[in-house]
Amino acid sequence: MNSAFQNRCIVLCSLVVIVLSVLSARLVQIQLVNRQHYAENSRKAYHRTEKLPAIRGMIVDRREEPMAKSVPVSTLFVDKNHLMDPKLASFGLAYEEASRETGWNELSEAKKVRRINGLRGDLLIRESADSIVQRHLDYSVGIIARPLGMRRDELRDKILTSKGKWVPIAKDLPDDIAENLRKEIEGRRIQGFEFENSIKRWYSAPNLATHLVGFTGEVEKKDEEGKPHTQVLGLFGIESTMESFLAGRDGSREHYRDARGLVVPGNAGSLTPPRAGLNVKLTIDMGIQSIVEEELDAGLTEFQSQRGAVVLMDPKTGEVLAMASRPHFDLNQKQDIAENGYNYAIQAIYEPGSTIKIVATSGALNEGLVTPQTSINCHNGFYQGNGYVVKDDHPAGSLTFEGVLQKSNNNGTFSIGRQLGAKRFYEYLQSYGFGRKTGILLSGESSGTARNTGNEVDFSRACYGYASNVTPLQLACAYSVIAGDGNLRKPHIVRSLIANDGTVVEDYPPEVVHQVLKPKTASEMRSALEKVVTGGTATRAAVPGFLVAGKTGTVQKHNPKGGYFTDRMITSFAGMMPAQDPAFVCIVVIDDPRIPGLKHQGGLIAAPIFSKIGKRVASHLNLQPTETTSSPIAVTQ
């Protein structure tokens, strides 16, 4: 044999062996070494998981009136990978041609499919890929734009100019519109458009209890394929604190595409149903909430103030029946949240003024140091201490214990406080719950301050309303001690968790923190505070047909630069009715009233707002009058 030929054969065979060896090695790598990698890529190409969002639980009031509920909506996405694939786009164009043929509607579904497949093959042969993609895009835009309320050129530009391959083009589509559009897209074999189901939160009374109910927001997350999806989370109020119960658990449904890219039904195990969230039942009464907010708004307008709060509680259970803060915002619009999201009722801390006089007086009464008729030396409105002075605008030589509260006498209150002593005074101040958070199920609560500094000046000021800071909610809890049986109760905002079938999953019973006063002391304090309204500083808090007990508060606003403003006040009234067996406690705080020609005092500003609220709430609760209606009582300033 010719040696040259033999050599050429050997070289050729060697090359063939080398090539086959390389191919074999690559095959081994694909089949064994990188099997998982390629299998995963293949799965992603033909597999898609559709999220089935869980219905978020409702928030309802004590009468189960919805305050917040979820509405199913959809987002329409464009998948540019499929939209720009001529093999997929040809299905839509084939349907368009076939549907215009005579007798199309009389064909069976199987014959329609065969006809579409036949035309699709012709399209792929006779037209270029770019032509098919562009025609399909025009066809799709013509079908989809109008239901979305968009112009064709607007939708086309949005698709072509958008970044990324998976882009939302329409959000929060109502369920009926989305379903009709989904049928059009699927029925007309349009490719590259997919829906993602989601839930939109809707608030039935978006301007009521805004800080209490709170709101949700959307957080964007990416799935395993890198596609962005939104998740709804509670961000504020009850929506936030009860997130784990309201949210539920999302489900999913798997979709598979065949070799031609068409969706085929998933297998029997491809569906994971969503689990709905639990409904949260609050202690709030929306009827009372509406009354409180209307009267607070009217009072702020009348007295030219921008900030304030009202807290209304059941003293026997600690249930919050209404809570309103100003300024506020619209829960559905969510505008100006940064400026108005501050919850005055639980976050604002201020020096309480004369409303805090219940601490020294009730403490001394509870310790047996005084009786309601004990004569108290009021020092004729001037007491000289060690480096400090206590004054009063309405000097008195002596008053009874009840008279000190009735006339809101600073010197008399400090005299009672000195009998109690600084150590026990601060113990009672803290026992009432001042200086620490109440533990209400709302985020952002302030604790205030109630520290015993060991300074006698601070002690004197603390007795009549300075040198300590409180929140309106803390004050409501403290007055509920007197309105009830002497026990401090944790403010109660959530009543129960309820499943969709009405089953009560969990109850939140009222909770007693500890005893502050003896029941007898609480009763005697109610009688003393009743006289504040019948002939003291709070006559404008009176409610026809009922005896009201309460206390006014007026305090100069602290100047952040040091000292106090001389012309800026915080006015308040803390009241309860009926006086001897209170159905509710109500705290009204008006911050910085600016109306000219009127003394900025709690008895002239906050007290009349309480009166209007009390009258309407008594009617709402169907309270029976305890007194014969008489002519209005003269105002004592």
C-alpha positions as CSV (number, residue, x, y, z in Angstrom):
1,M,0.0,0.0,0.0
2,N,1.2,3.5,-0.8
3,S,2.7,4.9,2.4
4,A,1.5,8.5,1.7
5,F,-2.0,7.3,1.3
6,Q,-1.7,5.2,4.4
7,N,-0.4,8.2,6.3
8,R,-3.3,10.3,5.1
9,C,-5.8,7.7,6.2
10,I,-4.2,7.6,9.7
11,V,-4.4,11.4,10.0
12,L,-8.0,11.4,8.8
13,C,-9.0,8.7,11.2
14,S,-7.2,10.4,14.0
15,L,-9.0,13.6,13.3
16,V,-12.3,11.8,13.2
17,V,-11.5,10.1,16.5
18,I,-10.5,13.4,18.0
19,V,-13.7,15.2,16.9
20,L,-15.9,12.3,18.1
21,S,-14.0,12.3,21.4
22,V,-14.6,16.0,21.8
23,L,-18.3,15.6,21.0
24,S,-18.5,12.7,23.4
25,A,-16.8,14.7,26.1
26,R,-19.2,17.6,25.5
27,L,-22.1,15.2,25.6
28,V,-20.9,13.8,28.9
29,Q,-20.5,17.3,30.3
30,I,-24.1,18.2,29.2
31,Q,-25.7,15.0,30.4
32,L,-23.8,14.5,33.6
33,V,-21.7,17.5,34.7
34,N,-24.0,20.3,33.7
35,R,-27.2,18.4,33.7
36,Q,-28.9,20.4,36.4
37,H,-27.9,23.7,34.8
38,Y,-29.4,22.9,31.4
39,A,-32.4,21.3,33.0
40,E,-33.1,24.5,35.0
41,N,-32.7,26.7,31.9
42,S,-35.1,24.4,30.0
43,R,-37.5,24.5,32.8
44,K,-37.4,28.3,32.9
45,A,-38.1,28.5,29.2
46,Y,-41.2,26.3,29.4
47,H,-42.3,26.9,32.9
48,R,-44.0,29.8,34.6
49,T,-45.5,30.2,38.1
50,E,-48.5,32.5,38.5
51,K,-49.0,34.0,41.9
52,L,-52.4,33.6,43.4
53,P,-52.6,36.5,45.9
54,A,-54.2,35.9,49.3
55,I,-57.1,38.1,50.1
56,R,-56.0,40.4,52.9
57,G,-58.2,40.3,56.0
58,M,-60.6,43.0,56.6
59,I,-60.4,45.6,59.4
60,V,-63.9,46.1,61.0
61,D,-65.2,48.1,63.9
62,R,-67.0,46.7,67.0
63,R,-70.2,46.4,65.0
64,E,-68.4,44.6,62.2
65,E,-68.7,47.6,59.9
66,P,-65.9,47.3,57.3
67,M,-63.2,49.9,57.7
68,A,-60.6,48.4,55.3
69,K,-61.0,45.6,52.8
70,S,-59.2,44.2,49.8
71,V,-60.3,44.4,46.2
72,P,-58.9,42.0,43.6
73,V,-57.0,43.8,40.8
74,S,-54.6,42.9,38.1
75,T,-51.4,44.2,36.5
76,L,-50.9,43.7,32.8
77,F,-47.3,42.9,31.9
78,V,-45.6,42.8,28.5
79,D,-43.1,39.9,28.0
80,K,-40.8,41.2,25.3
81,N,-39.1,37.8,24.9
82,H,-42.4,36.4,23.6
83,L,-43.6,39.6,22.0
84,M,-40.6,39.7,19.8
85,D,-40.5,36.0,18.9
86,P,-41.8,35.6,15.3
87,K,-42.7,31.9,15.9
88,L,-45.0,33.0,18.7
89,A,-46.2,36.2,17.1
90,S,-47.3,34.2,14.1
91,F,-50.1,32.6,16.1
92,G,-51.9,36.0,16.6
93,L,-51.6,36.9,12.9
94,A,-52.8,33.5,11.8
95,Y,-55.9,33.9,14.0
96,E,-56.5,37.4,12.6
97,E,-56.5,36.0,9.0
98,A,-58.5,32.9,9.8
99,S,-61.2,34.8,11.8
100,R,-61.9,36.9,8.7
101,E,-62.6,33.9,6.5
102,T,-66.2,33.0,5.6
103,G,-67.6,30.2,7.8
104,W,-65.1,30.7,10.5
105,N,-67.7,30.9,13.3
106,E,-69.3,27.6,12.2
107,L,-66.0,25.6,12.6
108,S,-65.4,23.3,15.5
109,E,-62.7,24.3,18.0
110,A,-60.4,21.5,16.6
111,K,-60.9,22.7,13.0
112,K,-60.1,26.2,14.1
113,V,-56.8,25.1,15.6
114,R,-55.9,23.2,12.5
115,R,-56.7,26.2,10.3
116,I,-54.6,28.5,12.5
117,N,-51.7,26.2,12.4
118,G,-51.9,25.9,8.6
119,L,-51.9,29.7,8.1
120,R,-49.2,30.1,10.7
121,G,-46.9,27.8,8.6
122,D,-47.6,29.8,5.5
123,L,-46.8,33.1,7.3
124,L,-43.5,31.9,8.6
125,I,-42.5,30.9,5.0
126,R,-43.7,33.9,3.1
127,E,-42.9,36.8,5.6
128,S,-39.7,37.9,7.3
129,A,-39.4,37.6,11.1
130,D,-39.3,41.4,11.5
131,S,-42.5,41.8,9.5
132,I,-44.3,39.2,11.6
133,V,-43.2,40.8,14.9
134,Q,-44.2,44.3,13.8
135,R,-47.6,43.3,12.4
136,H,-48.3,41.3,15.5
137,L,-47.4,44.3,17.7
138,D,-49.8,46.5,15.7
139,Y,-52.5,43.9,15.9
140,S,-52.0,43.5,19.7
141,V,-52.0,47.2,20.4
142,G,-55.2,47.6,18.4
143,I,-57.0,45.1,20.6
144,I,-55.6,46.1,24.0
145,A,-55.3,49.9,24.0
146,R,-59.0,50.8,24.1
147,P,-59.9,48.7,27.2
148,L,-57.0,50.2,29.0
149,G,-58.1,53.7,28.1
150,M,-55.0,54.4,26.1
151,R,-54.3,55.6,22.5
152,R,-52.7,53.0,20.2
153,D,-49.6,55.1,19.6
154,E,-49.3,55.8,23.4
155,L,-49.4,52.1,24.2
156,R,-47.0,51.2,21.3
157,D,-44.5,53.8,22.5
158,K,-44.8,52.6,26.1
159,I,-44.0,49.1,25.1
160,L,-41.1,49.9,22.7
161,T,-39.4,52.5,25.0
162,S,-39.7,50.6,28.2
163,K,-36.5,49.2,29.7
164,G,-36.3,45.5,30.5
165,K,-38.0,42.4,29.1
166,W,-40.8,42.1,31.7
167,V,-42.6,45.5,32.0
168,P,-45.9,46.5,33.6
169,I,-48.0,48.6,31.2
170,A,-51.2,48.9,33.2
171,K,-51.7,48.5,37.0
172,D,-54.7,48.1,39.3
173,L,-57.1,47.0,36.6
174,P,-60.5,46.1,38.1
175,D,-61.3,42.4,38.1
176,D,-64.0,42.6,35.5
177,I,-61.9,44.7,33.0
178,A,-58.9,42.4,33.5
179,E,-61.0,39.3,33.0
180,N,-62.6,40.6,29.8
181,L,-59.2,41.6,28.5
182,R,-57.6,38.3,29.4
183,K,-60.3,36.5,27.4
184,E,-59.7,38.8,24.4
185,I,-55.9,38.2,24.5
186,E,-56.2,34.4,24.9
187,G,-59.0,34.0,22.4
188,R,-57.2,36.0,19.7
189,R,-54.0,34.1,20.3
190,I,-52.1,37.3,21.1
191,Q,-48.7,36.6,22.5
192,G,-46.4,38.5,24.9
193,F,-49.0,39.8,27.4
194,E,-49.6,38.3,30.8
195,F,-51.6,39.3,33.9
196,E,-50.5,39.2,37.5
197,N,-53.2,39.1,40.0
198,S,-52.9,41.3,43.1
199,I,-54.9,42.9,45.8
200,K,-55.6,46.6,46.3
201,R,-56.6,47.9,49.7
202,W,-59.7,50.0,49.9
203,Y,-60.9,52.1,52.8
204,S,-64.6,52.6,53.2
205,A,-64.2,55.9,55.2
206,P,-60.8,57.1,54.2
207,N,-60.9,60.2,56.3
208,L,-61.9,58.5,59.6
209,A,-59.5,57.0,62.1
210,T,-56.7,57.4,59.6
211,H,-53.8,57.2,62.1
212,L,-55.5,54.2,63.8
213,V,-56.4,52.1,60.8
214,G,-53.2,52.9,59.0
215,F,-52.4,51.9,55.4
216,T,-50.5,49.4,53.2
217,G,-47.9,49.9,50.6
218,E,-46.3,47.9,47.8
219,V,-42.8,46.5,48.1
220,E,-41.1,45.3,44.9
221,K,-39.4,42.0,44.9
222,K,-37.9,39.9,42.1
223,D,-38.7,36.2,41.5
224,E,-36.2,33.5,40.6
225,E,-36.3,34.6,37.0
226,G,-35.4,38.2,37.9
227,K,-38.9,39.5,37.1
228,P,-40.2,42.2,39.4
229,H,-43.4,41.6,41.4
230,T,-45.1,43.6,44.1
231,Q,-46.0,42.5,47.6
232,V,-48.5,44.4,49.7
233,L,-47.3,45.1,53.3
234,G,-48.9,47.0,56.2
235,L,-46.8,50.1,56.8
236,F,-48.7,52.0,59.5
237,G,-51.4,51.7,62.2
238,I,-53.3,48.5,62.6
239,E,-52.4,47.5,59.1
240,S,-48.8,47.3,60.3
241,T,-49.1,46.0,63.9
242,M,-51.5,43.2,62.8
243,E,-49.7,42.4,59.5
244,S,-48.9,38.8,60.3
245,F,-52.6,38.1,60.8
246,L,-54.1,40.2,58.0
247,A,-51.7,39.1,55.3
248,G,-52.6,35.5,54.8
249,R,-50.5,33.3,52.5
250,D,-50.2,33.6,48.7
251,G,-50.8,30.6,46.6
252,S,-49.5,29.7,43.1
253,R,-50.4,28.0,39.8
254,E,-47.8,26.5,37.4
255,H,-48.1,26.9,33.7
256,Y,-46.1,25.0,31.1
257,R,-45.5,25.9,27.4
258,D,-45.1,23.3,24.7
259,A,-42.4,23.3,22.0
260,R,-44.3,25.9,20.1
261,G,-44.4,28.3,23.1
262,L,-48.2,27.8,23.8
263,V,-49.5,27.5,27.3
264,V,-50.7,24.0,28.2
265,P,-52.6,23.1,31.3
266,G,-50.6,22.4,34.5
267,N,-50.5,19.0,36.1
268,A,-52.8,18.0,39.0
269,G,-50.2,19.0,41.6
270,S,-49.5,22.5,40.1
271,L,-52.0,24.4,42.2
272,T,-51.3,25.7,45.7
273,P,-54.4,27.6,46.8
274,P,-54.0,30.9,48.7
275,R,-54.9,31.2,52.4
276,A,-56.9,34.3,53.2
277,G,-55.8,36.6,56.0
278,L,-57.8,36.9,59.2
279,N,-60.2,39.7,59.8
280,V,-59.3,42.1,62.6
281,K,-62.2,43.3,64.7
282,L,-61.5,46.6,66.6
283,T,-63.0,48.1,69.7
284,I,-63.7,51.3,67.7
285,D,-67.3,52.3,67.1
286,M,-67.4,54.1,63.7
287,G,-70.5,56.0,64.7
288,I,-68.7,57.5,67.7
289,Q,-65.5,57.9,65.6
290,S,-67.5,60.0,63.1
291,I,-69.0,62.2,65.9
292,V,-65.5,62.7,67.5
293,E,-63.9,63.7,64.2
294,E,-66.7,66.1,63.2
295,E,-66.6,67.9,66.5
296,L,-62.8,68.0,66.6
297,D,-62.7,69.5,63.1
298,A,-65.4,72.0,64.0
299,G,-63.5,73.0,67.2
300,L,-60.2,73.4,65.4
301,T,-61.8,75.6,62.8
302,E,-63.7,77.7,65.4
303,F,-60.6,78.2,67.5
304,Q,-58.2,78.5,64.6
305,S,-55.9,75.6,65.5
306,Q,-54.2,73.0,63.3
307,R,-53.3,70.3,65.8
308,G,-55.2,68.4,68.4
309,A,-56.7,65.1,69.4
310,V,-59.6,63.4,71.0
311,V,-59.5,60.0,72.8
312,L,-62.8,58.4,74.0
313,M,-62.6,55.2,76.1
314,D,-64.8,52.8,78.0
315,P,-63.4,53.0,81.5
316,K,-64.8,49.7,82.6
317,T,-62.9,47.7,79.9
318,G,-60.2,50.0,78.6
319,E,-61.7,49.7,75.1
320,V,-60.9,52.7,72.8
321,L,-64.2,53.7,71.3
322,A,-62.8,56.5,69.2
323,M,-59.4,58.1,68.6
324,A,-58.8,61.1,66.3
325,S,-55.7,63.1,65.6
326,R,-55.1,66.2,63.5
327,P,-53.7,67.0,61.0
328,H,-54.5,63.8,59.1
329,F,-54.8,62.5,55.5
330,D,-56.9,60.4,53.1
331,L,-56.2,56.7,53.4
332,N,-57.1,56.0,49.7
333,Q,-55.1,58.9,48.3
334,K,-52.2,58.8,50.7
335,Q,-51.1,62.3,50.1
336,D,-49.1,64.5,52.6
337,I,-48.4,61.5,54.8
338,A,-45.0,62.8,55.7
339,E,-46.4,66.0,57.0
340,N,-49.7,64.7,58.5
341,G,-48.8,61.1,59.5
342,Y,-48.0,62.2,63.1
343,N,-50.5,60.5,65.5
344,Y,-51.1,63.3,68.0
345,A,-53.2,61.0,70.3
346,I,-50.3,58.6,71.1
347,Q,-47.1,60.4,69.9
348,A,-47.5,64.0,71.0
349,I,-46.0,64.7,74.4
350,Y,-46.9,67.9,76.2
351,E,-47.1,69.3,79.7
352,P,-50.6,68.5,80.8
353,G,-51.5,71.5,82.9
354,S,-54.2,71.2,85.5
355,T,-55.6,67.9,84.2
356,I,-52.6,66.3,86.1
357,K,-53.9,67.6,89.4
358,I,-55.7,64.3,89.9
359,V,-52.4,62.7,90.8
360,A,-51.6,64.7,94.0
361,T,-55.2,65.0,95.1
362,S,-56.2,61.4,94.6
363,G,-53.0,60.2,96.1
364,A,-53.5,62.1,99.3
365,L,-57.2,61.0,99.4
366,N,-56.2,57.4,98.8
367,E,-53.6,57.5,101.6
368,G,-56.1,58.9,104.1
369,L,-54.2,62.2,104.5
370,V,-57.3,64.3,103.5
371,T,-61.1,64.0,103.1
372,P,-63.3,65.7,100.5
373,Q,-64.1,68.4,103.0
374,T,-60.6,68.9,104.5
375,S,-59.6,72.6,104.5
376,I,-56.5,73.3,102.4
377,N,-54.3,76.3,102.9
378,C,-54.0,78.0,99.5
379,H,-51.6,80.8,100.8
380,N,-53.6,83.6,99.2
381,G,-52.1,82.7,95.8
382,F,-48.4,83.1,96.7
383,Y,-46.1,80.4,98.2
384,Q,-42.4,81.1,98.7
385,G,-40.3,77.9,98.5
386,N,-36.6,77.3,98.7
387,G,-35.6,79.3,95.6
388,Y,-39.0,79.2,93.8
389,V,-42.5,80.7,94.0
390,V,-45.9,79.1,93.4
391,K,-48.6,81.6,92.2
392,D,-52.2,81.4,91.3
393,D,-54.3,83.7,89.1
394,H,-57.3,83.4,91.5
395,P,-55.9,83.7,95.0
396,A,-57.7,82.0,97.9
397,G,-56.9,81.8,101.6
398,S,-58.2,78.3,102.0
399,L,-60.5,76.0,100.2
400,T,-61.9,72.5,100.8
401,F,-60.2,69.6,99.1
402,E,-63.1,69.6,96.6
403,G,-62.8,73.4,96.2
404,V,-59.2,73.1,95.3
405,L,-60.1,71.0,92.3
406,Q,-63.2,73.0,91.5
407,K,-61.3,76.3,91.3
408,S,-58.1,74.5,89.9
409,N,-56.0,76.2,92.6
410,N,-52.2,75.7,92.1
411,N,-51.2,76.6,95.6
412,G,-53.9,74.4,97.1
413,T,-52.8,71.5,94.9
414,F,-49.2,71.9,95.9
415,S,-50.2,72.0,99.5
416,I,-51.9,68.6,99.1
417,G,-48.8,67.4,97.2
418,R,-46.5,68.4,100.0
419,Q,-48.7,66.4,102.4
420,L,-48.3,63.4,100.1
421,G,-44.6,63.9,99.7
422,A,-42.5,63.9,96.6
423,K,-41.6,60.2,96.8
424,R,-45.2,59.0,97.0
425,F,-46.4,61.7,94.5
426,Y,-44.0,60.3,91.8
427,E,-45.0,56.7,92.7
428,Y,-48.6,57.6,92.0
429,L,-47.7,59.5,88.8
430,Q,-46.0,56.4,87.5
431,S,-48.8,54.1,88.9
432,Y,-51.2,56.1,86.8
433,G,-49.1,55.0,83.8
434,F,-47.3,58.2,83.0
435,G,-43.7,58.0,81.9
436,R,-44.1,54.7,80.0
437,K,-45.9,53.4,77.0
438,T,-49.4,52.1,77.5
439,G,-48.8,49.1,75.3
440,I,-51.6,49.8,72.8
441,L,-51.4,47.8,69.6
442,L,-50.3,50.8,67.5
443,S,-46.7,51.6,66.4
444,G,-44.8,54.8,67.3
445,E,-46.3,55.4,70.8
446,S,-44.4,57.9,73.0
447,S,-43.7,57.2,76.7
448,G,-43.6,60.7,78.0
449,T,-41.7,61.6,81.1
450,A,-42.5,61.3,84.8
451,R,-39.1,61.4,86.6
452,N,-38.4,62.2,90.2
453,T,-35.5,64.5,89.7
454,G,-35.2,65.2,93.5
455,N,-35.6,68.9,92.8
456,E,-38.3,70.6,94.8
457,V,-38.9,73.1,92.1
458,D,-39.7,70.3,89.6
459,F,-41.9,68.7,92.3
460,S,-43.9,71.9,92.8
461,R,-44.4,72.3,89.0
462,A,-45.3,68.6,88.5
463,C,-48.1,68.9,91.0
464,Y,-50.0,71.4,88.9
465,G,-49.0,70.4,85.4
466,Y,-45.5,71.3,84.4
467,A,-42.1,69.4,84.6
468,S,-43.7,66.2,83.2
469,N,-44.9,65.2,79.8
470,V,-47.9,63.0,78.8
471,T,-49.8,61.8,75.7
472,P,-53.6,62.2,75.3
473,L,-53.9,58.4,75.5
474,Q,-52.1,58.2,78.8
475,L,-54.3,60.9,80.2
476,A,-57.4,59.0,79.0
477,C,-56.1,55.9,80.7
478,A,-55.5,57.8,83.9
479,Y,-59.0,59.3,84.0
480,S,-60.4,55.9,83.3
481,V,-58.9,54.8,86.7
482,I,-61.1,57.4,88.4
483,A,-64.1,56.7,86.1
484,G,-63.8,53.0,86.9
485,D,-63.0,51.0,90.0
486,G,-59.6,52.4,90.6
487,N,-57.7,50.0,88.3
488,L,-55.4,51.0,85.5
489,R,-56.3,49.1,82.4
490,K,-54.3,48.6,79.3
491,P,-55.9,50.5,76.4
492,H,-57.7,47.9,74.3
493,I,-57.9,48.5,70.5
494,V,-58.2,44.9,69.0
495,R,-61.2,42.8,70.1
496,S,-60.7,39.6,68.2
497,L,-59.4,37.8,65.1
498,I,-62.1,36.3,62.9
499,A,-61.8,33.8,60.0
500,N,-63.8,34.4,56.8
501,D,-66.4,31.8,57.9
502,G,-67.1,33.9,61.0
503,T,-65.2,31.7,63.4
504,V,-63.5,33.6,66.2
505,V,-59.9,32.5,66.1
506,E,-58.6,34.6,69.0
507,D,-60.1,37.0,71.5
508,Y,-58.2,39.9,73.1
509,P,-59.9,40.3,76.5
510,P,-59.6,43.5,78.6
511,E,-56.4,43.6,80.7
512,V,-56.0,45.2,84.2
513,V,-52.4,46.4,84.7
514,H,-52.7,47.1,88.5
515,Q,-54.7,48.9,91.1
516,V,-54.0,52.6,91.5
517,L,-56.8,53.7,93.8
518,K,-59.3,52.2,96.2
519,P,-62.8,52.1,94.7
520,K,-64.0,54.5,97.4
521,T,-61.3,57.0,96.5
522,A,-62.2,56.8,92.8
523,S,-65.9,57.5,93.8
524,E,-64.9,60.5,95.9
525,M,-62.7,61.8,93.1
526,R,-65.7,61.6,90.7
527,S,-67.8,63.6,93.1
528,A,-65.0,66.3,93.4
529,L,-64.6,66.5,89.6
530,E,-68.3,66.8,89.2
531,K,-68.2,70.1,91.0
532,V,-65.6,71.3,88.5
533,V,-68.3,71.2,85.8
534,T,-71.3,72.3,87.9
535,G,-69.6,75.4,89.3
536,G,-65.9,75.5,88.6
537,T,-63.6,76.0,85.6
538,A,-65.4,73.6,83.3
539,T,-69.1,74.8,83.2
540,R,-69.0,74.8,79.4
541,A,-68.4,71.1,79.5
542,A,-71.9,70.5,80.8
543,V,-74.3,68.2,78.9
544,P,-78.0,68.8,79.4
545,G,-79.7,65.9,81.2
546,F,-76.4,64.5,82.6
547,L,-73.9,65.2,85.4
548,V,-70.4,65.5,84.0
549,A,-67.2,65.1,85.9
550,G,-63.9,66.4,84.6
551,K,-60.9,68.7,84.8
552,T,-59.7,71.5,82.6
553,G,-56.0,72.0,81.6
554,T,-54.2,75.1,80.3
555,V,-50.4,75.2,79.8
556,Q,-48.0,77.5,78.1
557,K,-46.2,75.9,75.1
558,H,-42.6,75.1,75.6
559,N,-40.2,77.1,73.4
560,P,-37.6,74.8,71.8
561,K,-35.1,77.6,72.2
562,G,-35.7,77.7,75.9
563,G,-38.4,78.8,78.3
564,Y,-42.1,79.2,77.3
565,F,-44.1,81.1,74.8
566,T,-46.2,83.7,76.5
567,D,-49.0,83.7,73.9
568,R,-49.2,80.1,72.8
569,M,-51.1,77.5,74.8
570,I,-52.2,73.9,74.8
571,T,-55.7,73.6,76.2
572,S,-57.4,70.4,77.3
573,F,-60.4,68.9,79.1
574,A,-60.6,65.4,80.5
575,G,-64.1,64.4,81.3
576,M,-66.5,61.5,82.0
577,M,-70.2,61.0,82.0
578,P,-72.6,60.2,83.6
579,A,-70.5,61.4,86.5
580,Q,-71.2,58.7,89.1
581,D,-71.3,55.7,86.7
582,P,-69.4,56.8,83.6
583,A,-70.1,55.1,80.3
584,F,-67.1,56.8,78.7
585,V,-64.1,59.0,79.3
586,C,-63.2,61.6,76.8
587,I,-60.0,63.7,76.4
588,V,-60.0,66.8,74.2
589,V,-56.7,68.5,73.4
590,I,-56.4,71.6,71.3
591,D,-52.9,72.7,70.5
592,D,-52.1,76.4,70.0
593,P,-55.5,78.0,69.5
594,R,-55.1,81.4,67.8
595,I,-58.5,83.0,67.9
596,P,-58.2,86.6,69.0
597,G,-60.3,88.1,71.8
598,L,-60.7,84.9,73.7
599,K,-58.6,83.6,76.6
600,H,-56.9,80.5,75.5
601,Q,-58.1,78.3,78.4
602,G,-59.2,74.7,78.6
603,G,-62.5,75.7,80.1
604,L,-63.3,78.0,77.1
605,I,-61.9,76.0,74.2
606,A,-61.6,72.2,75.0
607,A,-64.6,72.0,77.4
608,P,-67.3,73.1,74.9
609,I,-66.0,70.6,72.4
610,F,-66.4,67.9,75.0
611,S,-69.9,69.1,75.6
612,K,-70.9,68.7,72.0
613,I,-69.2,65.3,71.8
614,G,-70.8,64.1,75.0
615,K,-74.3,65.1,73.9
616,R,-74.1,63.2,70.6
617,V,-72.3,60.2,72.1
618,A,-74.9,59.9,74.8
619,S,-77.6,59.7,72.1
620,H,-75.6,57.2,70.1
621,L,-75.2,54.9,73.1
622,N,-78.8,55.5,74.1
623,L,-77.8,56.6,77.6
624,Q,-80.7,57.6,79.8
625,P,-80.6,61.1,81.3
626,T,-79.8,61.2,84.9
627,E,-80.9,64.8,85.6
628,T,-83.8,67.1,84.7
629,T,-82.8,69.5,82.0
630,S,-82.5,73.0,83.3
631,S,-81.3,76.4,82.0
632,P,-77.6,76.7,81.1
633,I,-75.2,77.2,83.9
634,A,-73.4,80.5,84.0
635,V,-69.8,80.2,82.9
636,T,-67.1,80.6,85.6
637,Q,-63.7,81.5,84.3
